[in-house]
Amino acid sequence: MLIGCDDSSLVIDKLCDEALERDSTVVCFYFDFAARNEQSPANILGSLLRQLVSGEGEIPEAITRDFRNDKRAIGGRGLQVSGIVKIKILLEWKNVDPNLPGTDGNGSLGCAAINGHGGVVKLLLERENVDPNRRNKNDRTPLVCAAIEGHEGVVKLLLERGDVDPNLPGTDGDGPLGCAAINRHEGVVRLLLKRENVDPNQRNENDRTPLGCAALKGHEGVVKLLLEREDVDPNLPDTDGNGPLGCAAINGHEGVVKLLLERENVDPNRRNKQGRTPLVCVAFDGHEGVVKLLLEREDVDPNLPNKNDRTPLVCAALKGHEGVVKLLLERQDLDPNLPDTDGNGPLGCAAIKGHEGVVKLLLERENVDPNR
């Protein structure tokens, strides 16, 4: 029986109660102008759902309990049902499509994942026809969305489903692992690394790996987790030619630099597209702590120059970084006289710039040529 919207809400209530005792269903969708402020979509939907399930035979106890606990009168029948119960009822209807997207391209699973609704995600994943890899308008899957927000519980639920692809990237090229690494979500990173088929070296639109992203941001905890996996390549460069060590060094992230240098297969002399090694970069910028860490590794070459033939010592001398100059001069294999493309050595560069302190430090070393 379908009741029109002009009928009294009290009449509808009476019919609904009588329908419970008979083989019939009363379906109505009404609005009470006098109670327009109270009749929210949740209340109206609750009323409609109760009336629909009234004709389905025995109502599950969980649903009955929610209706009984949440019921309240609003000029007639206005019932609130918890979100989980509503979704559970809807999912029990075979003709409900759980994959239909909204204007942002997110299906039901994506919406629940973004907002961290673990209970809803669990219910949706129980439906065989739900697409766990459905992408939204930013090409982000539910797993990517949950990884960005750091919803560990949701990520765990998604990864328990075997057909979830842990590597599908968004439009920026970052997969779930890259997104979690960038946003410092260590728990999510740990969960993703447990999946054997996750690609720990997946590159984004800047050719930066999850390790590169974490190193650039200075996320020590994430870097440590990634380096514990043997198949992580610590040398893959980004579009600028900087590997993870270069990214960390340039930004002065000492803790990350230390972790990376503990990996035997990291290349401490890798040059970027400007021909700069990590040591050249930090000498120019004056990051003394990073310079010290790099020089403690014996295979770091203190004489490798950039494209302009400027060695780390020339760079430090030009910028007047006395502390860096002092550290470099402690290395016995350092050549203090190597000139740049203009023919100026470290002493000449410091003299031109008027850096007296640097000039004094250089002249204290016996093998410095005062004529260069």
Residue frames relative to the residue before (quaternion, step in Angstrom):
aa qw qx qy qz dx dy dz
M 1.0000 0.0000 0.0000 0.0000 0.00 0.00 0.00
L 0.1655 -0.7804 0.5974 0.0820 3.60 -0.88 0.94
I 0.2030 -0.7893 0.5730 0.0866 3.58 -0.64 1.12
G 0.4487 -0.7083 0.4823 0.2536 3.58 -0.86 0.92
C 0.6044 -0.6038 0.3878 0.3460 3.52 -1.21 0.49
D 0.6072 0.5687 -0.3641 0.4187 3.62 1.23 -0.18
D 0.5515 0.6298 -0.3982 0.3751 3.59 1.21 -0.27
S 0.6070 -0.5751 0.4172 0.3561 3.53 -1.19 0.65
S 0.5239 -0.6404 0.4583 0.3245 3.55 -1.01 0.78
L 0.6075 0.5506 -0.3587 0.4462 3.60 1.11 -0.57
V 0.6181 0.5275 -0.3374 0.4753 3.56 1.08 -0.73
I 0.6431 0.5249 -0.3191 0.4573 3.56 0.98 -0.86
D 0.6267 0.5400 -0.3272 0.4566 3.56 1.00 -0.86
K 0.6644 0.5142 -0.3018 0.4507 3.56 0.89 -0.96
L 0.6690 0.5006 -0.2921 0.4653 3.57 0.93 -0.92
C 0.6346 0.5358 -0.3306 0.4482 3.59 1.01 -0.79
D 0.6639 0.5045 -0.3029 0.4615 3.56 0.95 -0.89
E 0.6670 0.4938 -0.3013 0.4696 3.58 0.98 -0.83
A 0.6162 0.5729 -0.3449 0.4160 3.58 1.08 -0.71
L 0.5888 0.5950 -0.3684 0.4044 3.56 1.13 -0.57
E 0.7166 0.4315 -0.2359 0.4946 3.56 1.16 -0.61
R 0.7320 0.3761 -0.2170 0.5250 3.61 1.24 -0.07
D 0.5614 -0.5917 0.4634 0.3463 3.52 -1.32 0.25
S 0.5381 0.5937 -0.4167 0.4293 3.57 0.56 1.16
T 0.2405 -0.7578 0.5904 0.1388 3.52 -1.29 0.35
V 0.1831 -0.7566 0.6184 0.1076 3.54 -0.96 0.89
V 0.0356 -0.7978 0.6017 -0.0141 3.56 -0.70 1.11
C 0.1472 0.7853 -0.5907 0.1121 3.55 -0.77 0.99
F 0.1072 -0.7546 0.6441 0.0650 3.52 -1.22 0.52
Y 0.1279 0.8437 -0.5037 0.1343 3.57 0.00 1.23
F 0.2319 -0.7405 0.6142 0.1440 3.52 -1.30 0.41
D 0.2092 -0.7594 0.6063 0.1095 3.55 -0.98 0.87
F 0.3864 -0.7583 0.4711 0.2315 3.58 -0.33 1.24
A 0.6483 0.5391 -0.3207 0.4316 3.58 0.99 -0.80
A 0.7614 0.3048 -0.1675 0.5471 3.55 1.16 -0.60
R 0.2061 0.8394 -0.4874 0.1242 3.60 1.15 0.56
N 0.6465 0.5330 -0.3265 0.4373 3.58 1.10 -0.63
E 0.7080 0.4521 -0.2546 0.4791 3.57 1.10 -0.72
Q 0.6679 0.5161 -0.3178 0.4320 3.57 1.06 -0.65
S 0.0574 -0.8164 0.5737 -0.0329 3.53 0.21 1.35
P 0.6741 -0.4752 0.3589 0.4370 3.59 -1.25 0.25
A 0.6224 0.5492 -0.3490 0.4350 3.59 1.06 -0.72
N 0.6607 0.5038 -0.3069 0.4642 3.57 0.96 -0.86
I 0.6717 0.5026 -0.3012 0.4533 3.55 0.89 -0.96
L 0.6614 0.4970 -0.3084 0.4696 3.57 0.95 -0.89
G 0.6184 0.5485 -0.3407 0.4480 3.56 1.04 -0.76
S 0.6462 0.5207 -0.3096 0.4641 3.56 0.98 -0.87
L 0.6787 0.5009 -0.2889 0.4527 3.54 0.89 -0.98
L 0.6666 0.5119 -0.3078 0.4459 3.57 0.91 -0.88
R 0.6400 0.5270 -0.3354 0.4473 3.55 0.96 -0.81
Q 0.6738 0.4998 -0.3006 0.4536 3.54 0.94 -0.88
L 0.6431 0.5245 -0.3287 0.4508 3.58 1.06 -0.70
V 0.7112 0.4386 -0.2744 0.4760 3.57 0.89 -0.91
S 0.5007 0.6599 -0.4292 0.3599 3.60 1.21 -0.30
G 0.7412 0.4038 -0.2298 0.4845 3.57 1.06 -0.66
E 0.5655 0.6258 -0.3734 0.3862 3.57 1.28 0.14
G 0.6466 -0.4983 0.3361 0.4697 3.60 1.14 0.35
E 0.8140 -0.1996 0.1638 0.5203 3.55 -0.99 -0.83
I 0.3005 -0.7514 0.5635 0.1661 3.57 -0.78 1.06
P 0.5270 -0.6393 0.4506 0.3324 3.62 -0.87 0.92
E 0.5993 -0.6107 0.3928 0.3370 3.53 -1.04 0.87
A 0.6274 0.5512 -0.3419 0.4309 3.59 0.99 -0.82
I 0.6715 0.4863 -0.2931 0.4761 3.56 0.99 -0.85
T 0.6403 0.5253 -0.3191 0.4606 3.57 0.96 -0.88
R 0.6595 0.5185 -0.3070 0.4494 3.55 0.94 -0.90
D 0.6566 0.5101 -0.3157 0.4571 3.59 0.95 -0.84
F 0.6514 0.5053 -0.3200 0.4669 3.55 0.99 -0.83
R 0.6677 0.5112 -0.3060 0.4463 3.55 0.91 -0.92
N 0.6988 0.4813 -0.2689 0.4558 3.57 0.93 -0.88
D 0.7682 0.3952 -0.1897 0.4666 3.56 1.02 -0.83
K 0.4782 0.7098 -0.4279 0.2904 3.55 1.26 -0.25
R 0.1425 0.7487 -0.6443 0.0635 3.52 -1.17 0.70
A 0.4420 -0.7073 0.4880 0.2574 3.57 -1.05 0.76
I 0.0046 -0.7646 0.6445 -0.0019 3.56 -1.00 0.86
G 0.7733 -0.3030 0.1673 0.5313 3.57 0.22 1.27
G 0.7795 -0.0291 0.0343 0.6248 3.58 1.18 0.45
R 0.7307 -0.4077 0.2858 0.4672 3.59 -1.13 -0.46
G 0.1678 0.7617 -0.6086 0.1456 3.56 -0.48 1.19
L 0.0122 0.8417 -0.5347 0.0738 3.60 -0.26 1.24
Q 0.2365 -0.7474 0.6026 0.1492 3.56 -1.08 0.74
V 0.0881 -0.7809 0.6175 0.0325 3.53 -0.93 0.93
S 0.5309 -0.6329 0.4473 0.3428 3.57 -0.94 0.81
G 0.6338 -0.5715 0.3676 0.3694 3.55 -1.13 0.71
I 0.6412 0.5372 -0.3374 0.4318 3.57 0.95 -0.80
V 0.6651 0.4997 -0.3088 0.4610 3.57 0.91 -0.90
K 0.6237 0.5375 -0.3442 0.4512 3.59 0.96 -0.81
I 0.6881 0.4764 -0.2848 0.4675 3.55 0.84 -0.99
K 0.6280 0.5376 -0.3416 0.4471 3.57 1.01 -0.77
I 0.6422 0.5096 -0.3232 0.4727 3.57 0.98 -0.83
L 0.6765 0.5088 -0.2968 0.4420 3.57 0.85 -0.99
L 0.6823 0.4975 -0.2937 0.4480 3.57 0.95 -0.86
E 0.6105 0.5491 -0.3549 0.4470 3.59 1.20 -0.41
W 0.6005 0.5166 -0.3649 0.4893 3.59 1.26 -0.19
K 0.4461 -0.7480 0.4307 0.2366 3.56 -0.52 1.21
N 0.7037 0.4748 -0.2807 0.4479 3.60 1.04 -0.64
V 0.4886 0.6332 -0.4520 0.3949 3.61 1.25 0.19
D 0.2394 -0.7727 0.5742 0.1261 3.59 -0.74 1.08
P 0.2559 -0.8094 0.5090 0.1426 3.64 -0.39 1.16
N 0.6702 0.5365 -0.2875 0.4246 3.59 1.26 -0.14
L 0.4514 0.7017 -0.4578 0.3071 3.60 1.25 -0.20
P 0.3069 -0.7995 0.4904 0.1617 3.61 -0.66 1.07
G 0.4548 -0.6257 0.5508 0.3134 3.51 -1.36 0.28
T 0.7601 -0.3771 0.2571 0.4626 3.56 -1.26 -0.17
D 0.6732 0.4720 -0.2981 0.4849 3.60 1.20 -0.45
G 0.5764 -0.6247 0.3567 0.3877 3.55 1.30 0.07
N 0.5528 0.6138 -0.3980 0.3990 3.59 1.24 -0.09
G 0.3179 -0.7079 0.5968 0.2041 3.53 -0.99 0.90
S 0.7593 -0.3608 0.2587 0.4759 3.58 -1.28 -0.11
L 0.6633 0.5097 -0.3107 0.4514 3.57 0.96 -0.86
G 0.6446 0.5251 -0.3168 0.4566 3.57 0.98 -0.81
C 0.6437 0.5254 -0.3162 0.4579 3.57 0.96 -0.88
A 0.6785 0.4866 -0.2873 0.4694 3.56 0.92 -0.94
A 0.6501 0.5307 -0.3141 0.4439 3.58 1.00 -0.85
I 0.6445 0.5392 -0.3175 0.4394 3.59 0.90 -0.93
N 0.7658 0.3786 -0.1825 0.4867 3.56 0.96 -0.92
G 0.5108 -0.7045 0.3874 0.3046 3.57 1.27 0.21
H 0.3907 0.7219 -0.4848 0.3019 3.59 1.14 0.58
G 0.2217 -0.8371 0.4907 0.0967 3.54 0.20 1.34
G 0.6510 0.5293 -0.3224 0.4382 3.58 0.94 -0.85
V 0.6635 0.4913 -0.2978 0.4793 3.55 0.99 -0.84
V 0.6206 0.5397 -0.3355 0.4593 3.57 0.99 -0.84
K 0.6537 0.5215 -0.3123 0.4508 3.58 0.93 -0.89
L 0.6534 0.5081 -0.3106 0.4672 3.58 0.95 -0.86
L 0.6761 0.5013 -0.2964 0.4514 3.57 0.89 -0.91
L 0.6697 0.5100 -0.3017 0.4476 3.58 0.98 -0.81
E 0.5816 0.5734 -0.3730 0.4402 3.58 1.25 -0.28
R 0.5990 0.5304 -0.3602 0.4797 3.56 1.26 -0.29
E 0.4416 -0.7262 0.4661 0.2457 3.57 -0.64 1.11
N 0.7299 0.4488 -0.2487 0.4516 3.58 1.04 -0.72
V 0.4661 0.6457 -0.4773 0.3714 3.59 1.21 0.22
D 0.3269 -0.7429 0.5534 0.1870 3.58 -0.98 0.86
P 0.2371 -0.8201 0.5041 0.1310 3.62 -0.27 1.22
N 0.7074 0.4346 -0.2542 0.4961 3.57 1.27 -0.20
R 0.3313 0.7714 -0.4900 0.2347 3.57 1.25 0.30
R 0.2663 -0.7880 0.5401 0.1279 3.56 -0.80 1.03
N 0.3872 -0.7012 0.5471 0.2431 3.54 -1.16 0.66
K 0.7628 -0.3831 0.2443 0.4602 3.60 -1.21 -0.21
N 0.6657 0.4333 -0.3024 0.5270 3.58 1.28 -0.18
D 0.5038 -0.6772 0.3836 0.3747 3.54 1.36 0.34
R 0.4734 0.6780 -0.4411 0.3487 3.58 1.19 0.42
T 0.3514 -0.7194 0.5646 0.2005 3.54 -0.92 0.95
P 0.6769 -0.4565 0.3554 0.4550 3.61 -1.22 0.15
L 0.6391 0.5293 -0.3298 0.4502 3.59 1.05 -0.75
V 0.6357 0.5136 -0.3273 0.4743 3.60 0.97 -0.79
C 0.6549 0.5228 -0.3089 0.4498 3.58 0.93 -0.93
A 0.6780 0.4805 -0.2888 0.4754 3.57 0.92 -0.90
A 0.6328 0.5369 -0.3260 0.4528 3.59 1.06 -0.75
I 0.6324 0.5353 -0.3236 0.4570 3.59 1.01 -0.83
E 0.7371 0.4222 -0.2218 0.4788 3.57 0.92 -0.96
G 0.4417 -0.7201 0.4394 0.3054 3.59 1.23 -0.28
H 0.3694 0.7319 -0.4929 0.2915 3.59 1.14 0.59
E 0.2405 -0.8301 0.4885 0.1201 3.56 0.16 1.33
G 0.6510 0.5352 -0.3191 0.4336 3.59 0.91 -0.91
V 0.6653 0.4917 -0.2942 0.4786 3.56 0.98 -0.87
V 0.6298 0.5314 -0.3314 0.4595 3.59 0.97 -0.86
K 0.6504 0.5221 -0.3144 0.4534 3.58 0.93 -0.89
L 0.6557 0.5105 -0.3109 0.4614 3.59 0.93 -0.88
L 0.6682 0.5047 -0.2996 0.4572 3.58 0.92 -0.88
L 0.6898 0.4898 -0.2826 0.4521 3.58 0.94 -0.89
E 0.5834 0.5791 -0.3708 0.4322 3.58 1.23 -0.35
R 0.6386 0.4785 -0.3265 0.5066 3.55 1.26 -0.31
G 0.4695 -0.7498 0.4034 0.2339 3.54 -0.52 1.25
D 0.7103 0.4638 -0.2731 0.4536 3.60 1.06 -0.64
V 0.4610 0.6407 -0.4733 0.3912 3.59 1.23 0.28
D 0.2835 -0.7608 0.5639 0.1507 3.58 -0.76 1.08
P 0.2687 -0.8143 0.4947 0.1413 3.63 -0.45 1.18
N 0.6917 0.5019 -0.2687 0.4443 3.58 1.26 -0.01
L 0.4681 0.6920 -0.4554 0.3076 3.63 1.19 -0.21
P 0.2494 -0.8106 0.5151 0.1242 3.61 -0.65 1.09
G 0.4949 -0.6015 0.5259 0.3416 3.53 -1.36 0.17
T 0.7609 -0.3738 0.2569 0.4641 3.57 -1.28 -0.15
D 0.6683 0.4873 -0.3058 0.4716 3.61 1.16 -0.49
G 0.5698 -0.6387 0.3571 0.3740 3.56 1.31 0.09
D 0.5661 0.5955 -0.3930 0.4129 3.60 1.22 -0.18
G 0.2970 -0.7290 0.5917 0.1737 3.54 -0.90 0.99
P 0.7609 -0.3579 0.2543 0.4778 3.60 -1.24 -0.09
L 0.6678 0.5028 -0.3111 0.4522 3.60 0.94 -0.87
G 0.6503 0.5169 -0.3113 0.4615 3.56 0.97 -0.84
C 0.6493 0.5197 -0.3096 0.4609 3.57 1.00 -0.87
A 0.6673 0.4906 -0.2998 0.4735 3.57 0.94 -0.86
A 0.6443 0.5296 -0.3182 0.4508 3.59 1.03 -0.81
I 0.6548 0.5220 -0.3084 0.4512 3.58 0.93 -0.92
N 0.7678 0.3832 -0.1820 0.4800 3.55 0.96 -0.93
R 0.4830 -0.7250 0.3910 0.2970 3.56 1.32 0.35
H 0.3805 0.7124 -0.5001 0.3124 3.60 1.04 0.72
E 0.1998 -0.8412 0.4931 0.0963 3.55 0.27 1.31
G 0.6386 0.5388 -0.3327 0.4373 3.59 0.97 -0.79
V 0.6586 0.4931 -0.3019 0.4816 3.57 1.00 -0.83
V 0.6197 0.5388 -0.3378 0.4599 3.59 1.00 -0.81
R 0.6539 0.5219 -0.3074 0.4534 3.57 0.93 -0.91
L 0.6575 0.5077 -0.3070 0.4644 3.59 0.96 -0.85
L 0.6785 0.4992 -0.2922 0.4529 3.58 0.91 -0.91
L 0.6627 0.5197 -0.3087 0.4421 3.59 0.98 -0.79
K 0.5805 0.5775 -0.3721 0.4371 3.59 1.25 -0.28
R 0.6023 0.5352 -0.3588 0.4712 3.58 1.23 -0.39
E 0.4389 -0.7317 0.4591 0.2476 3.58 -0.59 1.15
N 0.7403 0.4310 -0.2397 0.4568 3.59 1.00 -0.74
V 0.4378 0.6587 -0.4931 0.3624 3.59 1.19 0.33
D 0.3341 -0.7371 0.5531 0.1980 3.58 -1.02 0.82
P 0.2345 -0.8152 0.5119 0.1356 3.62 -0.29 1.19
N 0.7061 0.4329 -0.2555 0.4988 3.58 1.28 -0.18
Q 0.3043 0.7773 -0.5009 0.2287 3.58 1.24 0.37
R 0.2558 -0.7939 0.5383 0.1202 3.57 -0.82 1.02
N 0.3830 -0.7144 0.5412 0.2236 3.54 -1.15 0.70
E 0.7771 -0.3498 0.2347 0.4676 3.59 -1.25 -0.25
N 0.6856 0.4247 -0.2760 0.5228 3.60 1.27 -0.32
D 0.4936 -0.6764 0.3932 0.3799 3.55 1.38 0.29
R 0.4753 0.6767 -0.4360 0.3551 3.58 1.21 0.38
T 0.3716 -0.7269 0.5398 0.2052 3.57 -0.88 0.98
P 0.6784 -0.4452 0.3538 0.4652 3.62 -1.23 0.10
L 0.6394 0.5139 -0.3279 0.4686 3.59 1.04 -0.77
G 0.6422 0.5247 -0.3162 0.4608 3.57 1.00 -0.81
C 0.6482 0.5235 -0.3078 0.4593 3.57 1.02 -0.86
A 0.6837 0.4805 -0.2825 0.4710 3.56 0.90 -0.95
A 0.6395 0.5241 -0.3207 0.4620 3.59 1.04 -0.78
L 0.6368 0.5397 -0.3152 0.4515 3.57 0.98 -0.87
K 0.7289 0.4275 -0.2250 0.4852 3.57 1.00 -0.89
G 0.4516 -0.7036 0.4441 0.3222 3.59 1.22 -0.33
H 0.3877 0.7303 -0.4779 0.2965 3.59 1.16 0.55
E 0.2399 -0.8334 0.4830 0.1207 3.57 0.17 1.32
G 0.6563 0.5305 -0.3195 0.4310 3.58 0.90 -0.89
V 0.6626 0.4942 -0.2961 0.4786 3.56 0.98 -0.85
V 0.6311 0.5355 -0.3272 0.4559 3.58 0.98 -0.89
K 0.6491 0.5278 -0.3108 0.4511 3.57 0.94 -0.89
L 0.6561 0.5093 -0.3077 0.4641 3.59 0.93 -0.89
L 0.6751 0.4977 -0.2956 0.4573 3.58 0.91 -0.90
L 0.6814 0.4988 -0.2921 0.4490 3.59 0.95 -0.83
E 0.5720 0.5868 -0.3787 0.4301 3.58 1.24 -0.30
R 0.6432 0.4728 -0.3216 0.5093 3.57 1.25 -0.32
E 0.4541 -0.7485 0.4218 0.2358 3.57 -0.55 1.22
D 0.7000 0.4809 -0.2862 0.4438 3.60 1.04 -0.67
V 0.4633 0.6402 -0.4695 0.3938 3.60 1.23 0.28
D 0.2692 -0.7626 0.5709 0.1417 3.58 -0.77 1.08
P 0.2591 -0.8155 0.4991 0.1365 3.63 -0.45 1.17
N 0.6926 0.5102 -0.2660 0.4351 3.59 1.25 -0.03
L 0.4489 0.7104 -0.4601 0.2865 3.63 1.19 -0.20
P 0.3029 -0.7965 0.4992 0.1569 3.61 -0.67 1.08
D 0.4378 -0.6510 0.5428 0.2998 3.54 -1.30 0.34
T 0.7654 -0.3742 0.2478 0.4613 3.60 -1.26 -0.15
D 0.6545 0.4851 -0.3095 0.4904 3.61 1.23 -0.37
G 0.5423 -0.6350 0.3862 0.3918 3.54 1.32 -0.14
N 0.5406 0.6208 -0.4028 0.4000 3.58 1.27 0.04
G 0.3074 -0.7159 0.5956 0.1953 3.54 -0.95 0.91
P 0.7440 -0.3807 0.2729 0.4765 3.61 -1.23 -0.03
L 0.6459 0.5177 -0.3301 0.4537 3.62 1.00 -0.80
G 0.6479 0.5164 -0.3107 0.4658 3.57 0.99 -0.83
C 0.6439 0.5279 -0.3167 0.4544 3.58 0.98 -0.87
A 0.6843 0.4750 -0.2829 0.4755 3.56 0.92 -0.92
A 0.6599 0.5292 -0.3113 0.4330 3.58 0.94 -0.88
I 0.6525 0.5360 -0.3142 0.4339 3.57 0.87 -0.99
N 0.7531 0.3858 -0.2018 0.4933 3.56 1.02 -0.83
G 0.5228 -0.6983 0.3807 0.3067 3.57 1.27 0.27
H 0.3943 0.7225 -0.4827 0.2991 3.60 1.14 0.53
E 0.2237 -0.8369 0.4871 0.1109 3.57 0.21 1.31
G 0.6498 0.5365 -0.3244 0.4297 3.58 0.91 -0.88
V 0.6684 0.4863 -0.2917 0.4813 3.57 0.98 -0.86
V 0.6214 0.5409 -0.3371 0.4557 3.59 0.99 -0.84
K 0.6512 0.5250 -0.3100 0.4519 3.57 0.93 -0.89
L 0.6574 0.5071 -0.3078 0.4647 3.58 0.94 -0.89
L 0.6783 0.4951 -0.2950 0.4558 3.58 0.90 -0.89
L 0.6673 0.5096 -0.3063 0.4486 3.61 0.97 -0.78
E 0.5861 0.5718 -0.3672 0.4413 3.57 1.25 -0.28
R 0.5962 0.5252 -0.3647 0.4855 3.57 1.27 -0.27
E 0.4417 -0.7335 0.4529 0.2487 3.58 -0.60 1.14
N 0.7345 0.4436 -0.2458 0.4509 3.58 1.03 -0.74
V 0.4532 0.6493 -0.4858 0.3701 3.59 1.19 0.30
D 0.3318 -0.7397 0.5546 0.1876 3.58 -1.01 0.86
P 0.2224 -0.8219 0.5104 0.1209 3.62 -0.27 1.21
N 0.7028 0.4491 -0.2587 0.4874 3.58 1.27 -0.21
R 0.3356 0.7700 -0.4885 0.2362 3.57 1.24 0.27
R 0.2726 -0.7755 0.5520 0.1402 3.56 -0.81 1.03
N 0.3799 -0.6955 0.5581 0.2460 3.56 -1.14 0.66
K 0.7574 -0.4050 0.2556 0.4439 3.59 -1.25 -0.09
Q 0.6578 0.4635 -0.3073 0.5080 3.58 1.28 -0.24
G 0.5539 -0.6431 0.3701 0.3778 3.52 1.31 0.18
R 0.5228 0.6574 -0.4007 0.3660 3.58 1.25 0.21
T 0.3246 -0.6991 0.6010 0.2115 3.55 -0.99 0.86
P 0.6698 -0.4632 0.3566 0.4578 3.60 -1.20 0.17
L 0.6506 0.5232 -0.3238 0.4451 3.60 1.02 -0.78
V 0.6219 0.5256 -0.3404 0.4703 3.60 0.99 -0.76
C 0.6560 0.5343 -0.3082 0.4349 3.58 0.93 -0.94
V 0.7393 0.4167 -0.2459 0.4683 3.58 0.77 -1.00
A 0.5874 0.5562 -0.3730 0.4544 3.60 1.16 -0.51
F 0.6556 0.5090 -0.2988 0.4710 3.55 1.02 -0.83
D 0.7370 0.4195 -0.2231 0.4808 3.59 0.99 -0.88
G 0.4669 -0.7233 0.4152 0.2940 3.59 1.24 -0.21
H 0.3757 0.7181 -0.5042 0.2983 3.62 1.13 0.58
E 0.2266 -0.8335 0.4895 0.1193 3.59 0.23 1.29
G 0.6516 0.5363 -0.3255 0.4264 3.58 0.89 -0.89
V 0.6752 0.4746 -0.2882 0.4856 3.57 0.98 -0.86
V 0.6009 0.5569 -0.3499 0.4543 3.61 1.04 -0.78
K 0.6619 0.5148 -0.3010 0.4542 3.56 0.89 -0.94
L 0.6549 0.5117 -0.3106 0.4612 3.59 0.95 -0.88
L 0.6700 0.4999 -0.3011 0.4588 3.57 0.91 -0.88
L 0.6921 0.4882 -0.2845 0.4491 3.59 0.90 -0.88
E 0.5837 0.5784 -0.3706 0.4329 3.60 1.23 -0.35
R 0.6376 0.4737 -0.3310 0.5094 3.56 1.25 -0.30
E 0.4646 -0.7456 0.4118 0.2420 3.56 -0.53 1.23
D 0.7045 0.4751 -0.2839 0.4443 3.60 1.03 -0.69
V 0.4658 0.6310 -0.4712 0.4036 3.59 1.23 0.26
D 0.2690 -0.7697 0.5620 0.1392 3.57 -0.74 1.09
P 0.2732 -0.8073 0.5025 0.1451 3.61 -0.43 1.20
N 0.6827 0.5091 -0.2800 0.4430 3.59 1.26 -0.13
L 0.4701 0.6875 -0.4518 0.3197 3.62 1.23 -0.15
P 0.2414 -0.8051 0.5274 0.1243 3.62 -0.65 1.07
N 0.5203 -0.5831 0.5022 0.3704 3.55 -1.35 0.03
K 0.7753 -0.3549 0.2326 0.4678 3.60 -1.24 -0.22
N 0.6926 0.4380 -0.2678 0.5067 3.57 1.22 -0.44
D 0.5101 -0.6749 0.3819 0.3721 3.54 1.34 0.39
R 0.4376 0.6745 -0.4829 0.3470 3.57 1.11 0.56
T 0.3065 -0.7580 0.5545 0.1546 3.53 -0.65 1.18
P 0.6886 -0.4414 0.3409 0.4634 3.60 -1.22 0.13
L 0.6583 0.5143 -0.3175 0.4487 3.60 1.00 -0.79
V 0.6285 0.5186 -0.3342 0.4737 3.59 1.00 -0.77
C 0.6511 0.5244 -0.3137 0.4501 3.59 0.93 -0.92
A 0.6790 0.4816 -0.2911 0.4714 3.58 0.90 -0.92
A 0.6462 0.5252 -0.3168 0.4541 3.58 1.02 -0.82
L 0.6380 0.5388 -0.3178 0.4490 3.58 0.98 -0.86
K 0.7449 0.4074 -0.2088 0.4853 3.57 0.96 -0.93
G 0.4629 -0.7115 0.4309 0.3062 3.60 1.24 -0.14
H 0.3806 0.7257 -0.4896 0.2981 3.61 1.15 0.57
E 0.2290 -0.8283 0.4974 0.1185 3.57 0.15 1.31
G 0.6486 0.5350 -0.3235 0.4341 3.57 0.93 -0.87
V 0.6606 0.4933 -0.3013 0.4791 3.57 0.98 -0.83
V 0.6254 0.5383 -0.3333 0.4561 3.60 0.98 -0.84
K 0.6562 0.5215 -0.3046 0.4524 3.57 0.93 -0.90
L 0.6559 0.5075 -0.3077 0.4664 3.58 0.98 -0.86
L 0.6670 0.5076 -0.3029 0.4535 3.57 0.93 -0.87
L 0.6637 0.5184 -0.3058 0.4441 3.59 0.99 -0.81
E 0.5833 0.5830 -0.3711 0.4269 3.61 1.23 -0.28
R 0.6058 0.5335 -0.3620 0.4662 3.57 1.25 -0.31
Q 0.4097 -0.7488 0.4735 0.2172 3.56 -0.64 1.18
D 0.6883 0.4771 -0.2901 0.4631 3.59 1.12 -0.57
L 0.4621 0.6767 -0.4464 0.3596 3.61 1.25 0.19
D 0.2384 -0.7306 0.6203 0.1569 3.57 -1.03 0.82
P 0.2377 -0.8290 0.4928 0.1162 3.62 -0.30 1.22
N 0.6891 0.5040 -0.2748 0.4424 3.60 1.24 -0.03
L 0.4261 0.7209 -0.4705 0.2781 3.62 1.20 -0.06
P 0.2865 -0.7942 0.5153 0.1471 3.61 -0.69 1.06
D 0.4777 -0.6243 0.5217 0.3315 3.56 -1.31 0.25
T 0.7594 -0.3810 0.2584 0.4598 3.60 -1.27 -0.13
D 0.6540 0.4935 -0.3118 0.4812 3.61 1.22 -0.38
G 0.5521 -0.6386 0.3764 0.3818 3.55 1.30 -0.05
N 0.5541 0.6078 -0.3937 0.4105 3.58 1.27 0.13
G 0.3121 -0.7304 0.5806 0.1789 3.53 -0.95 0.96
P 0.7470 -0.3839 0.2752 0.4678 3.60 -1.27 -0.01
L 0.6621 0.5072 -0.3136 0.4538 3.61 0.94 -0.88
G 0.6581 0.5097 -0.3095 0.4597 3.57 0.94 -0.86
C 0.6470 0.5222 -0.3181 0.4556 3.59 0.99 -0.85
A 0.6666 0.4950 -0.3005 0.4695 3.58 0.94 -0.90
A 0.6487 0.5218 -0.3158 0.4552 3.58 1.01 -0.80
I 0.6367 0.5340 -0.3226 0.4532 3.57 0.99 -0.87
K 0.7316 0.4215 -0.2266 0.4856 3.57 0.97 -0.88
G 0.4668 -0.7103 0.4260 0.3101 3.59 1.25 -0.15
H 0.3993 0.7113 -0.4860 0.3137 3.60 1.12 0.57
E 0.2320 -0.8303 0.4941 0.1125 3.57 0.18 1.33
G 0.6483 0.5383 -0.3226 0.4312 3.58 0.90 -0.89
V 0.6623 0.4923 -0.3004 0.4782 3.56 0.99 -0.84
V 0.6234 0.5411 -0.3346 0.4546 3.59 0.98 -0.85
K 0.6558 0.5203 -0.3054 0.4538 3.58 0.93 -0.92
L 0.6539 0.5150 -0.3078 0.4609 3.61 0.95 -0.91
L 0.6723 0.5041 -0.2971 0.4535 3.57 0.93 -0.88
L 0.6819 0.4969 -0.2924 0.4501 3.58 0.94 -0.86
E 0.5827 0.5803 -0.3699 0.4324 3.60 1.24 -0.32
R 0.6425 0.4893 -0.3292 0.4893 3.58 1.24 -0.31
E 0.5123 -0.7185 0.3877 0.2665 3.54 -0.64 1.19
N 0.7541 0.4146 -0.2313 0.4539 3.59 0.92 -0.84
V 0.4354 0.6661 -0.4844 0.3634 3.63 1.19 0.38
D 0.3242 -0.7434 0.5596 0.1708 3.55 -0.84 1.07
P 0.3186 -0.7889 0.4936 0.1805 3.63 -0.44 1.17
N 0.6499 0.5292 -0.3157 0.4449 3.57 1.25 -0.12
R 0.6481 0.5150 -0.3239 0.4581 3.60 1.25 0.07
